[in-house]
């Protein structure tokens, strides 16, 4: 349904005929860690996330899994191989 509380005119899964069903009856504004994310939009009532009604919960245990501005790096751990054992495996 279309949001009628803080993100007026936007499609929202938490809206019902009786109003917003989310905890507290409205979405929470973005936190400082969300600055630069492509999912945050500015409305008349403030900046809100398109993907999450409470962005602070997404950042509670580390990086937000929906953040577009955070780059994750994977460490490749190289292990030293003993040349004697390697020759025996062939």
Buried (B, 14 or more C-beta within 10 A) or exposed (E): EEBEBBBEEBEBEBBEEEEBEBEEEBBBBBBEBBEEBEBBEEBEEEBBBBBBBBBBEBBEEEEBEBBEEBEEEEEEEEEEEEEEEEEEEE
